[in-house]
Amino acid sequence: MPPDDVRRPAPPQDRPTDDHTSVAIISHQVGWWDVHLYVSPLLAAAVSWPMIGTPAWCQLDDTDPAKVAAVYDAAQHWALRVETAQEARAEASRDISAAEDWGAVARGIRRHADAVRSGAYIPRVVI
């Protein structure tokens, strides 16, 4: 169980303010390389550390440099996972965008809905 003084990240500020006149825009893009550059010197100083969350890690004193290094190492692995997932989502989005003429699909849906609404097309009812 985490200690009571654990700090959590601030909630996102990308929602309208109370007066609904402005919105703070923040990026959720994660860059592994920047995290790696930051943690590399810290990890080099520790030399070795157990995997975060393992019994060996849990038994370390909270001030042990190896325990802190494991947290930094986990952070860079998390950043890499998030960055690759973001890249995969972006690639999938491009693939979906290129898969169809989405303007034509929308026009077809609109024409069909208009035809049903006007009575020019009566959908079959299967009994």
Summary of the structure (lengths in Angstrom):
residues: 127
radius of gyration: 25.8
end to end distance: 59.1
largest distance: 76.2
contacts: 230
relative contact order: 0.08
helix: 57%
strand: 2%
